């Protein structure tokens, strides 16, 4: 590309209204031209003064861009000779005609493991996390930013070195003390601060548990339907995931399945995800006894227990455990904000030391300063006040959603229970393509998840998960009325 043409290209691609600096834009333009092979190895770039004049830029802007290209190895500079595209930049120019569907599903078998291939080909994590009806996402706009900022400033003013380095062991002790007291009162969890391990959310907690307690090839029972993220993590740890049906009393293994005890059992007993059932007391006792007899570990995911709108609070399964076989897991992603990435485990005494060592060895966690801020947030009463306030918002939003469902689909349309949680399940007639409905909804900016994707076998039932927590109350009805036309059209065609 000759000098004049290059200057013209630069002018066409510079955005003088952008928040990105002109030097940064210029760097990006040149680096992309080099990577694309438009500027070949050994080709000389225009002198900085010349390019600046032709493009109406300051020379300093061009010099800064060239210096960045030089620092990253895109170009080489020789005193008295100029700046040249580096021969070390290998540009691959292969033009292939690939079917779009094949491209989206093809996996480079020579680069990924078998587990890796399975994971990426079945990935369900959505890049969209703030659209209407996203399931499991709280309304982060309700978070008390100013209170948090005040507490954060307090710690930064006298930031102790031990709070700014790697975390080691179970995490910030004062937070663990505050947390176990809260869980004891709110969830009936038993234990002391030494039983609490702070961790980066459920996925990391499951990964740690699988690595420390199970050998590759061992079996884990998973609720069916259940949280796809949990099954993904456990599969990637090399475990054999066995789907166990769920009924209105919770996990319901068959007699045949019970004859082959698993190493791990993953359950959401207080609010089954995604169907919303509460595990009965009889089923809880049976599960605890079974785990004790066969040496299984029960993983209790108490993911949204703070948001119960009706009836008496449901005590944790861990609080009933006389045999110390339950590993209790929780998170602040639903009560505060998902980006915090802070969760906790309450472990049996026999496991505490090993898990504290494991999290340090495997993950080298940090964020001790945030843990200290959260400790103050809890002990000063802000956490409880925030949960009470958002619970009222979510209860109203769920009520509005149920109203519009009754108005459009009928009062007797099958839904999940309404006592708790951040989402509803709208069940659909057998044979309805809930994936197609989800895709059509996404095209108009509504993020609903197909229930069938939460099943681990071929017995999937159709339905839609509708999160209501992050949707403004006034917008729930108009948004759902847009969705219901898609639902009715799909049911009619199927």
Secondary structure, 3 states (H helix, E strand, C coil): CCHHHHHHHHHHHCCCCCCCCHHHHHHHHHHHHHHCCCCCCCCECCCHHHHHHHHCCCHHHHHHHHHHHHHCCCEEEECCCEEEECCCCCCCCCCCCCCHHHHHHCCCCCCCCHHHHHHHHCCCCCCCCCCECCCCCCCHHHCCHHHHHHHHHHHHHCCCHHHCCCCCCCCCHHHHHHHHHHHHHHHCCCCCHHHEEEECHHHHHHHHHHHHHCCCCCEEEEEECCCHHHHHHHHHCCCEEEEEEEECCEECCCHHHHCCCCCEEEECCCCCCCCCCCCCHHHHHHHHHHHHHHCCEEEEECCCCCCECCCCCCCCCHHHCCCCCEEEEEECCCCCCHHHCCEEEECCHHHHHHHHHHHHHHHCCCCHHHHHHHHHHHHCCHHHHHHHHHHHHHHHHHHHHHHHHHHHHCCCCCECCCCECCEEEEECCCCCCHHHHHHHHHHCCECCEEHHHHCCCCCCCCEEEEECCCCCHHHHHHHHHHHHHHHHHHHHHC
